[in-house]
Amino acid sequence: MARFHVRDTFAINDKSIFVMAGFVIEGEVEAKMYIRMPFNATVMMTAEIDHIQLIERPDGNVMCLCIRCKDPQEATLWEALKIKDHTVEIIKA
């Protein structure tokens, strides 16, 4: 299992892609792995990482985990979770 710290989130391409931008805290993160968001002991949300993009910045590289959304409402749900400045778990399928 890997851990990823989300610095910022945003939707692109008319909300067909939801992006979690940040950096890996531990482990390795690859496309087709799953982001796991626990809400409490019994409720958890997962999403497959469709692809990863790296953004080179003067203050350090930023990794963008991209989730493909089938419906714009799915991206709206992700935005409502307000996961900016949170750490998420990344697991293999």
C-alpha positions as a printed Julia matrix, in Angstrom:
93×3 Matrix{Float64}:
   0.0    0.0     0.0
   1.19   3.51   -0.83
   0.2    6.85    0.67
  -0.34  10.07   -1.29
  -0.75  13.6     0.07
  -3.3   15.63   -1.91
  -2.27  19.3    -2.17
  -5.05  20.35   -4.53
  -7.93  18.93   -6.55
  -9.72  20.06   -9.69
 -11.8   18.79  -12.59
 -10.79  19.18  -16.25
 -12.24  18.43  -19.7
 -15.82  19.38  -18.77
 -15.56  17.3   -15.59
 -14.64  14.09  -17.39
 -11.37  13.9   -15.41
 -10.92  14.6   -11.7
  -7.33  15.37  -10.68
  -5.65  14.95   -7.3
  -2.36  16.85   -7.37
   0.27  16.22   -4.73
   3.13  13.91   -3.82
   3.84  10.35   -2.74
   4.56   9.97    0.97
   5.43   6.27    0.83
   5.4    3.43   -1.68
   4.94   3.62   -5.43
   1.86   4.83   -7.29
   0.95   3.66  -10.8
  -1.99   3.9   -13.18
  -4.69   1.25  -12.62
  -4.1    1.28   -8.86
  -6.95   2.45   -6.61
  -7.36   5.49   -4.41
  -9.03   4.46   -1.16
 -10.96   7.03    0.87
 -12.25   5.73    4.22
 -15.03   7.79    5.8
 -15.4    5.65    8.92
 -14.96   2.0     9.98
 -17.7    0.73    7.65
 -17.86   3.16    4.7
 -15.14   3.48    2.07
 -14.96   4.94   -1.45
 -12.48   3.77   -4.08
 -11.61   4.98   -7.57
  -9.24   3.67  -10.2
  -6.35   5.89  -11.26
  -6.81   6.22  -15.02
  -3.45   7.86  -15.67
  -0.74   9.89  -13.97
   0.8   13.15  -15.14
   3.88  14.82  -13.7
   4.11  18.6   -13.62
   7.59  20.05  -13.29
   7.7   23.17  -11.13
  10.63  25.26   -9.84
   9.69  24.34   -6.26
   9.46  20.59   -7.03
   7.56  18.16   -9.19
   3.85  17.57   -8.62
   2.22  14.23   -9.38
  -1.36  14.34  -10.69
  -3.52  11.27  -10.15
  -6.27  11.41  -12.78
  -9.62   9.67  -12.3
 -11.88   9.28  -15.33
 -15.47  10.29  -14.53
 -18.31   8.7   -16.5
 -20.66  11.51  -15.55
 -20.03  15.17  -14.55
 -21.9   14.48  -11.3
 -19.16  12.04  -10.34
 -16.58  14.84  -10.51
 -18.94  17.05   -8.5
 -19.07  14.34   -5.82
 -15.27  14.18   -5.68
 -15.11  17.97   -5.37
 -17.65  17.87   -2.51
 -15.4   15.49   -0.54
 -12.9   18.34   -0.03
  -9.84  16.11    0.12
  -7.37  18.94   -0.42
  -4.56  18.77    2.18
  -5.43  15.16    3.1
  -3.51  11.91    2.77
  -5.13   9.02    0.89
  -4.18   5.36    0.58
  -3.32   3.83   -2.78
  -3.84   0.1    -3.2
  -3.39  -2.46   -5.99
  -6.48  -4.05   -7.53
